[in-house]
Amino acid sequence: MYYSDELVEEVRSRNDIVDVVGSYVRLTKKGSSYFGLCPFHSEKTGSFSVTPSKQMYYCFGCGKGGNVFTFLMEQENMSFTEAIQELAQRAGVELPEGDRSEEAKREAGRRSRILEINREAAKYYYYMLRNENGKLGMDYLTGRKLTEETMRRFGLGYAGQGKNSLVNYLRSKGYPDELIRASGLVNVSEKYGMSDKFWNRVIFPIQDVKDRVIGFGGRVMGAGEPKYLNSPETEVFDKGRNLYGLNHARKSKRGNIILCEGYMDVISMHQAGFDQAVASLGTAFTAGQASLLHKYTEEVLLIYDSDEAGIKAATRAIPILKQAGIRAKVVNLKPYKDPDEFIKNEGREAFQERLDKADNSFFFEIRILERNYHTEDPEEKTEFYRAIAKRLCEFAEDLERNNYLEAIASRYGIPSRDLQQLVIKYAAEHGFGPLPEKPKTGVNRKKPEEGGKQVQKILLTWLTDEPGLYPKIAPYITPEDFTEELYHTVAVKLFDELKEGKINPAAMISMFPDEAEQSEVAALFNTKIQYIDNQQEREKAFHDVLYKVKQNSYESMQQRLGADIGALQQVIAGKKALEELAKVHISFD
């Protein structure tokens, strides 16, 4: 659907970005901005900022940034058109009916067709399970004590032995090979062409909260590897921002959500009446999934396998849930390995008792920490108490920290006064609150940039933060001094708005259809500028930035111009402008 720029801007301006992002991410105000845990990559210390004055978000860790439209597109895996429609409904803006632009048609049509392919594949697998070729899969599921009603509710299916069955079926339905490949349902090789990704597997369709089939999981029948296989990420499937079973669990009236590991765990719990169970999708629990859960609950019960891998998964998930504003508790299923095994052996009443006795997440973490010490040894017992004190320092709020200090002291028989002194000692060294993390390999952090690009970014951010500086620099700097193509495009728009006395950085994001460009534009308005309290030094720092932008522009011009008389005159004029700027003093008064 085509919407005018004026209407797009009305929808954007009537949706405050702090409110929208705050419904997904727990935000804390720091100065003029809000900070929280980035929903787009895993982190423990929030580097994700939301600036009300700019109506923009930006993560200093992974570099994702944009306005309220791009946030919703990223978070909910929506198209631009879908994001506008969602936000218009949220703000009570009536959208006109009209013809779609060709680009909007292609965008919506492609996603819609991939979802159609997924739906057709789900129907095909469902049918295969229930005919003679699906006996192996049906025997497995009935052997796991699943009822026909449960299998139907979760749309369970079977991929047969044939390695081209689904490909041929989808082709017979008229779907082109390019879209079949885009669905993630096939493997492609030069030698064999397209072949089914899933074969000889029980199939678990994965649905989003709107009940659309977005991907699949498959369990192999027999001794094949891998035991579980999931769809790759596609245009409609983002593993880090979806959860298996949430389309059902979000309707539960139980007041919490159970987070576990596997498809069968979810299904067996739902069949036993615990309809609030969900599972991550073959990956470690993410901040995006925590943000999604926060829309539906304030309390999550963690049930992971009782082995070491399960314990590690639980300890990784706890801080992510806490950063999202969710209370976490840990359910102990010992001596059983998982919920399915527990329920089959002990029944639903015993399982409910375990849920009711779920351990506070901090107590669980301390219990796991205790395993590293031989507490019968006085020296190691002291070290354990010191480790507890360090963990208590992670609570930034006095009341919460003191409550946990008293509870832990009582539980482990530690004099609370002694424990408090240890806490004060460690806080004096490091302060209260989580310690900053060192960058980890694998996180998409931005590479150091050349000085020319960086000073251009700093200047654009500075002018956005303090637009009153524009009249003072206008005689010396123009959009032509921004040598990067994208920076130049933004500078042209920004300088025009500065002349008019009203800037709108968030609206500039929507000028660029490409997601990477949108994040880069957001970075131009969110570059870190070192705060300098002394005005004289601050004026000097600003002048240095101006001069470097002009110098970079001059050097770039020298490189691209030829040797004719006209080029020589431009170089001479550029050098003169640079020399004039060197002598200028720009006051902040």
N, C-alpha and C positions, 0 to 999 in steps of 0.2 A: 504494500500500500504506500502511495506517495503522500507525504505530509510536507507542507510548506515549512520553510526555515522559521517563520514566525511562530507556527504552531509547535514545532519541535522545541523552540526556545521557551514557549509558555509552559510546556510539560516539564522541561528541565527545571525552570525557575520555581515551579510550584512543588517540587520535590526536594526538600532540603537534604543534602547529601549526608549530613551527620545522622539524621533520622533513618534514612534508608540503609546506610552502612551499619548503623548501630543496631538494626534488627538482625544482623548476621554476626557482627563482631563486637566484642565487649570493648568499649572505648573509654579512655581516661583522658581528661583535659590536662594539657601541659602547655602553659602559655596561651597563645592564640590558636593552637591546633589541638587535635585529639589523636591519641596513639593507641594502638592495640596490636594483637597478634595477626600477622598477615594471613588471610584466608587462601592465598595462592601459593604459598610454600611453607614448609614446616620450620618453625622456629619457637624458641622458648621465651625470648626477650623481644617485645614488640618493636618492630621497626616500620610498622605500617601507619602512615599519617593521613589524617583527614583535616583539610583546612577550610573552615566555613567561609572565610572571606573570598576564597577562590572557587569554592564549590568543587573541589577536586580532592582525589586521594592519590597517594604515592607511597610505594614501599621502597625504603632505602636499602633493603636487603636484596630483593629480586628484580627491582626496576619496573614492576607493574604499576601503571598509573592511568588516570583518566577522570571522567566525570561520572555522573549518576547513571547514564546510559551504559557506558562501558563496564561499570561495576556490575550491573545486573546481567549484562551479556556474559561476562566472565563467570560470575558466581552461579548463575542459573543455566549457563550454556544456551543462551537465547540469541536469536537474530536481533538486529537493530530494530526491525519492525515490531517484533514481539516485545522488546524492552520498552519501546514507546507506548505500546498498547497497555502493558502492565502498569507503567507509571502513570499513564493518563487515568486509568481506572482508580489507582491509588489516590490521585489528587482530585478526582472528580471533574476531569477535563473531558468534554465530549469531543470525540474524534469524528470527522466527517466520513461518510462512505464515498468511495471513489475508485477510479481505476488505479491499479498498481503500476508503478514504474517497471520498466523491463528488468532493471537490476534487482528490485525488490521481489519481482516474480521469480527470477532465477534463484535468488537466495532462499526464499521460502519454499520454492518448489523442490529444490535439491534436498533440503533437510526433510521435507515431507515425504519425498520418494524413498529416502533411506529408511525413514521410520516405517513406511509401507513394506519395504523389503523385510525389515525385522519382524513385522507383524505376520507376513506371509511365511517366513521361516519358522516362527513360533507355532503357527497353525500346522505346518508340515511336520515338525518334530512331534507335536501333540498327537497328530494322526498316526505317525509311525510307531509311537509307544503302544498304541491300542490295536495294532494289527498283528498278524502272525510274525512279522519280521521284528517286532519290538518285544518279543517274549523275554529276551535276556534282560532288557531294561526293566520290564514290568516285574520280573521275578526279584530283581534287586530291590526295587522300591517296596513291594509287598513284604519282602523279607525284612525290610527296615520298619515294618508295621505301619506304613502309611495307608490311610484310607483313600478311596476313590475321590471323596469330597475334597480332601486335602490336596491330592494330586491335581485336581481340577482347579482349585483355588489358586494354586501357584503356577498353573499352566505347564506342569512338568511334561517332558517329552523324551524322545530317544532319537539319536542319530545312528542310522544303520551301518552295515559293513561297507556299503558302496562308497567310493571316494569321490564320486561326481554326482551323486543323487540330488543333493540340494541345488547345485549349480544348474543342472538340467531342468529341475523344477522351476527355478526362478526365471530361467531363460524362456521356458514355456509360457510364463506369465507375462512375457514381454519386457522384462527389465533388461536394460543394456549392461554389457559387461563392465563398463566403467563404474556404474553405480553399484553393481554387485561387489566389485572390488572395494569401493568406498565404505561398504557396510561392515567390513572386517570379518565377513563370514567365510572367506576363502583364502587359500594360500595360492601364491602365483610364482611360477618358475618358468624360465625360458624353455626348458625341455618339455614340461608337461602342461604348460598353460595354467588355467585355473582348476583348483580342486577343492573339495570341501575341507574347511578347517576342522570341523567336528565330525568324527565318525567313530562308531562303536562306543558311544558315550551316552549316559543319561544326561538330559539337557535341562538346565535351570534358566528360564528366561529372566532377565534382569529388567525391572520396570522402574521408571522414575516416579515422582510423587503424583504425576498426572496420569499414571497407569499406562504410559507409553512404553513399549518394548524398546530399550536402548542398547541392549547387549545380551550376551549369553555366557553361562558357565557350563562346563561339561565335565562329568566324572567318568573316567575310563572304566569299562567293564573288563575285568581281568587284570593282568599284571603289567599293562602298558605304562609308559611314562610320557608326560607328567600325569600324576594321578588326577589333578584338577587343571583344567585349561580354561582361560577366560578370553573373551573377545578383546582385541586391542582397542586402544582409544580411537574414536572416530569423531566425525563432526557432531554426532548426537550423544556420544558416550564419553564421559569424563569420570574415571574411576575415583579420583580424589574428591569428587563433590557429589557422589551418589552413594546410597547404602542399600544393600539387598533387604527387601521386606519393608522398607519405610513407607511404601504406598499403602500397606495394610496397617503398620504399627502407628502411623500418625493419627489413625482414627480410634485408637485404643483409649479407654477411659480409666486406665490403671494409674495414671499420674506420673509414670516414669517410663524410661525406655531401657531395655536390656541390650547391651552391645556385646556380641560374641564374634566367633571367628568364621564359622562355615555356614553354607547353605542349609545343610541337613540339621544343624543346631537350631537355626531359625524355624525351619519347617516343623520339626518335632515339638518345639516350644509352642508354636501357634496351635498345633493339633491338640496339645495338652491344655490349651486355654490361656496360655501366656502370649497374648496377641500383641505385645509391645516389643517383641524381639526383632533386632536387625543385625546385619553383619557387614563388615567392610569387604571390599571386592578384590581380594587377593593381594592387597598392598597394606603397608603399615597405615594405621589410623592417621588422618590428616586434619589440619586446621579447617579446611573447607568442609569436611564432614562434620566437625564439631559445630561449625557455624550453622550448618543445615539442621542439626539436632536441636540447636538452641531455639529454633523457630517453634518446636513442638514440645519441649520439656525443659525443666530446670534441674532434673536429676537423672543420672545415667548409672545403671548397675552394670559393672564390667564382669563378664564371664568369659575368661579365656581358658584354654587347656591348662591343666594343673602341672604341666612340665615346665622346664626352664624357659623354653621359647614363649610359652604362654605368660609366665611371670614377667618376662622382659617386655612383652607386648603391652601388658597392663601398666607397667611403670612408665612406658613411653606415652600411653594415652592419657594418663592422669593429668599432667601439666597442660596438655593441649585442651582438655575439657575445662580445666580450671580457668585458663586464659579466655575461653569462650563464655565464661560466666555460668558454667554448669557444675553442680555438685556431683562428685563421683564417689561411688562405693564399689567395693570388690567382693564378689560372691565366692565363697570357698566351697568347692564341690568334692573335695577329697572324701573318700578314696577313689572317686570316679574321675575319669579323664575329661569328660565334656557333658553338656546338658542332656544330650540324647541318651547317653549311657546311664546317667543318673536317673532320669525320668523312667526309663524302662525297668530299672532295678528297684527304685524306691517309691515311685509314684509322684503324682502332682502335689499332694499335701506336704510331703517331705521336701519337695523342691521349693514350695512356697515358704516353708520354714527357713530354708537356706537364704532365700531372697530377703526375708524379714531380718535375718541376722547378718546381713551384708556389712562388711567392715568399712569403717571410715577410711577414705583413701590415704590420709596421712598416717594413720595407725598401720595400715597395710605396708606403706613404704618403710616405716620404721621397723616393722616386723621382718621385712626382707633385708633391711640394712643389718639387723642384729645377727643374721646368719654369717656375716663376715667376721664376727668376733667370738672368741671363747670367753664368755662372760664370767665363767668360774675363776678365771685368772684376773686378779685385781687390776693389773696394768691394762689388759685388754678391755676390761669392764669400764675403766676410766676413759679409754679411747672411744668406746661406744657412746658414752655420755657426751663426750666432746663432739662426736659426729651428730648426735641429736641436737645439740646446741646450735651447730652450724645450720642444720636444716630449719630450726625454728627462726633463724635470722632471715629466712626467705619470705616470711610473712611481713609485708610492709605495714599492715594495719595493727596498731597496738592492741586493740581489744581482741582481735582474732589470735594474735601471737600469744597473748597472756592466757587466753582460754585453753589453747593447745598446750602451753607450757604446764599449766596446772594438771591437765588430764594426763599428759605423758609422765609427769613427775609421780602422780598417783599410781599409774599403771605399772611403772618400773621401780617404784620405791625409792625415787631420788628426792632428796630434800629440795623443795621447790626454790628455796633461797639460793642454794648452791647452783642449781641449773640456771637460774636467772642471772647470776653473776657470770657464768660461762657465756650466756647469750650476749650480755652487755659487753664482755671482753671481745668477742668475735665481731660484734656490730661496730665496735670502735675501730676495728681494722678495715672492715668492708662495707659497713652500713647495713641497713635493712632493705629487703627486697631481693629479687633474683639478680645474680651477678651477670654482667654482659657476656654473651657468648662470643667465642672466637669463630670467625668464618669457617665453615666446613667445606671440604671439597665436595663438588656435586651441586652445591647451591649456585643458582644462576646469578652471581654477583657481577656487577658491571666492571669491565676492565678499565684500567687507568686510561684517560683520554689525552690527546695532544693538548698542549696549552692553549692553542688557538680556539679549539672547540669549547674547552672548559670556560674560558673567560667570556665567550659569547653567551653561554648558558647562564653564567653568574649575572651578567648584565641584564638579561631578560628577566631573571628572577627578581633582581634588585628593583627594576622598574615596575614590576608587578606589585611588589611589596610596598614600594614608595613611589607612586605615580607622579607625585609632586616634583620629582627630580627631572621629569622629562623636559620642561621648558628650558632648563639650564644646560641640557646636553644636546638639544635639538640643533644648535648651530654647528655641532662638531661630528655628530654620529647620525647616519641614516640607515635605512634597511639594507642599502647596498654594501654596507660594511660587514654584514653577516654572510660569511662565505659558504656555509653549508646550505644546500638547497632548501631543506626543510626549515632550518633556522631563519632563512631569508623570507620564506612564505609566512612564517609566524610573525616575524618582525614587521613586515608590511602591514599586516592586520592590526598588530598591537600598536604600532606607531600611529596609525589612522585613528584608533580608539583613544589613544593618549591625547591626540590633538583635540578630540571632541570632549575630553574630560570624563569619559566613562568607559572603563575596561571590563571585559567579560572573558576571562581566560577559559572558563569551563566550556563556553560555547565554541571556542576554537578547536577543542578536541574533536567535535563532530564534523569539522571540515575535512578530516582525514578518514577514509574508510578502512585503511589497513590497521590491524590491531597493534603491530609493532610500532607504527608511526604514532598512534595514539599514546602509547606509553612513552615514546620519546618526547612528544610534545608536553606531556605531563611533567617529564623530567626538566624541561626548559623552565618551568615555572616553580620547580621545587628543589632547585640546586641548593645545597647547604652553603650558607654564607656565615663565616665566622663573626660572631657578635663582638664588636669593639665598643667599649663604654666611652672611651675618650673621643670627643667629637673631632678633634684635629686629626687624630690617627685614622678615624673612620673616613674622613674626607680624603685623606691621602690614599687609603685603600681603594676607595671608589674611583679616584682619579687614575690609579694604577690599572684598574680593570678597563676603564675607558681607553687609556693609552694603548694597552695591549690589544684590544679589539681593533683599534684604528691601525696599529702597527701590523697586525695579522692581515688586515684588509689590504694595506699598502703592499706587503710582500706578496700576497696572492695575486694582486693586480700586475706586479712586475713579472711574475712567472707566466701569466697567460697572454700578456700583450706582445705584439710583434715589435719590429724595430723601425716602423715608419715614423714620420714626423708627428702624426696625430697621437700615436702611442707615447712618444717621448713627452709630448705636452701633458698628457694625462699623468704620467709618472712624476713629472716636475710638480704638477698641481697637488698630487697626492702627498709628496714629500713636504710641500709647504704646509698643507693642512695638518700633517703629523707634527711638524715643528711648532705650529701655533698651539695645538692642543697641549704640547709639553709645557708651555708657559702659562696655561690657563689654571686659575684656581676656582674650583666649584664649591661654593659654600652650601651647607645644609640648612642654613638659617632661612 
